[in-house]
Amino acid sequence: MPMQQVEQLIGEAEHCIAQGSLLSAFSLLRQALKLEPANAYAATRLADLLMQQNQWDDGEALLRDALVHAPRFAPTHMLLARVARHRGDTDAALASLDEAIRHDNAAWGARVEKAQLLESLGRAREASLCWTEAVRSMPSQLRESPQMEGLVNHARGIVTHNLSELREQLTARLSDAMQGESETHLERFRHALDIVTGQREFVTANPLFLPIPRLPAIPYFDRTQLDWAPAIEAATDDIRRELRAVMGADGSGFIPYVQTRAGDSSGQFAGLDGEAAWSAYFLWKHGERIDAHCAACPVTAEVVEKAPLPRIRSRAPAVFFSRLDPGVHIPPHNGATNARLTVHLPLIVPDNCAFRVGDETRLWKEGELLIFDDTILHEAWNGSDRQRVVMIFDIWHPMLSPLERELVTRTVEGLVEFYGGASEMGEL
């Protein structure tokens, strides 16, 4: 059973190394190699110990022999890079590190050593790119551990400085082409420039149920481009008056927004499941009109009909007042489908309330519609000492054609019919 013996010897050697018993570790690793000369791990580990004892020639010989048996073993290439650095051959060191990365894309240690070497050579821009990949390829648990804090902070400092220089250079290069252009025309490209220079993240949509391909992931939509929006904004005072009336009654119409069915996972909203801290007063829920609530809020019920609400049996529309208690945070989450957008009409908004979609945080402004793609990661919080209330409803995505809307409607209704009540499909 030579293989089991080799594994046992290597395990014992690792224990000896951890205990500082290097002579015993030497002996155990040599025994392992005698039983299995092609064991690249044992050879590389022994070479590392030899190099720590300043026996560079013997260490290199072991590494060269290990490469014959296992040419794709990344740790061997990493140690050969250290041999080359010890001898002052930085080109050979970089070549060996590149080989390690080529054979193991997750070899974050090789990327770190390459970044450090490039820094020492004054090749700051190349080092910045390498640091970016090094941090990105680290396992998240390791990256966030206290022992890596200094290294990660150093890497981020190098990257930030480099991106600042890049932004200055690109801004100068683009200034004549951008001069005199309106912010509306430049908005999309400025966003792209922010991403390239590390000031923003590239936002993607992640529909949980029904993804519509080839729709752009736009976090916020311009309300001034929607012809139905002014009529709803103009009714803000009347809608708020109706809201206050139902809040001032016994409040029984408000129910916890998150109510997970037995057997389903509360998933994104586990901490708010069944909690009145985030509650809703529905006028429409899963495509069913709640007549008593619409009668209590006649202006709201009438004016919301001006919006292009989806009409899907047992699914849409959804129209409701969303009430968030003081100190409550709605965690980052994704919506069901990008076939529709979500609309907020802010009605009661204390200070210290905010909303984030993708990498952009906005403040609600009472009476001003906020329209967004909720399949992009988003969250909300109420940092005040008062309740925050917005009216929420869904609309068709304006880039869907009438035919596509009809097909989405029939598809969702077909899925509901096929699965009955067993499928978790969100509001649409």
C-alpha positions, 0 to 999 in steps of 0.5 A: 500500500505505497500510496497510503504510506506516502500520504501518511508520511507527508501528513506526519511531515506537515505535523513536524513542520508545524511543530518546528521539527524540521529534521524529522520533516526532512526525513519523512519527506525523503522517505515519501519520495523514495516510495513515490519519486514522482510525488510532486507535492512531496518534492516541492515541499522538501525543496521549500525546506531546503531553500529555507536552509539556504540549500538553493541548488539542492532545492532547485534540482528537486523542483526541476525533477518534479516538473518532469513528473508533474509539469502542471503543478503550480506550487513547483513553478512558484518555488522556481520563481523564488529560486530565480529571484534569489539569483537575481533573474527577475525575468525567469522569476516572472516567467515561472509565476506566469506558468503557475498562474497558467496551470492554476487560475486560482493560484492567488499566491502566485499573483501576489508574488508577481504583483510584489515583484512587479512593484519592486521593479517599478512596474506599477501599472502592471503590478496594479493589474496583478494585485486586482486579480490576486485579491479577486482570486482569493477565497472570500473567507481568506480575503476577509480574514484579519491576517490578510488585512494588511496585504489586501489594504496594500493591494487596494491602495496600489489599485486605487492610485493606479485607477486615479492616474488612469482616470486623469489620463483618460479625462484629458484624452476625452475632454475635447470630444466631451466638451459642450455636450449635454449631461443627458448625452454623456450620462451613459458614457460617464457611467462606463468611465466610472466602471473602467476607473473603479468608481462604480460597479457594472450592474447586472440583472438577476431575475429569479423566475422569468428572465427576458433576454436582451433587455438592458440592466438599467437601475433607474428609469427616467420618470420624465420620459413616461407620459402617464407619470405626471398624472400620478404625481399630481395626485400625491396629496389625495393619495397621501390623504387616503393613506393617512385615513387607512393608517388612522383607522384600526390599521387592520388592513396592513399585513406583514409583507413577507408571509412565506407559505409552509414548505417554502423558503423565506430566502431573501427575507428570512428576518422579516418573515411574518413581521409587521415591521414591513407591512403592506395595505394591498389594493391589488394582490396577485392580480385580485382587486381588494374591493374594500381597500379600493373603496377606502382609497378611491382616488388611489385606485382610479389614478393608478389605472393610468399606469401600464399595469400588467394584467395576469390572472392570479399574479398581477397587478400588485398595488399597495402601500408599503410601510417600513418601521423605524430602524428596519432594513430590507436586505439586498434582494432580486425580483422575479422578472425583468418583464416589468419595472417597479414603481414607488410613489413616496408619500411619507418619507422622514430623514435618513431613509434611502434606497439602493439599486445596483451601485446607486443609492437615492433618497425618496422625494415625496411626490416624485416617482422612483422607477427601477428594475427590481431584478437588479440587487436592491435594498431599502432602509429607514434610519429615522424614528418614524414610519416610512410609507411609499405606494408600490406598483408594477408596470410593464417594461417599456421596451417590451412590445405589445406582442411580448407583453401578451406572450409573457401574460400567457406564459405566466398564466400557463405556468400557474395552471401547470404548477398550480400553487406549488411554484414560487413565482413572485408577484408576476 
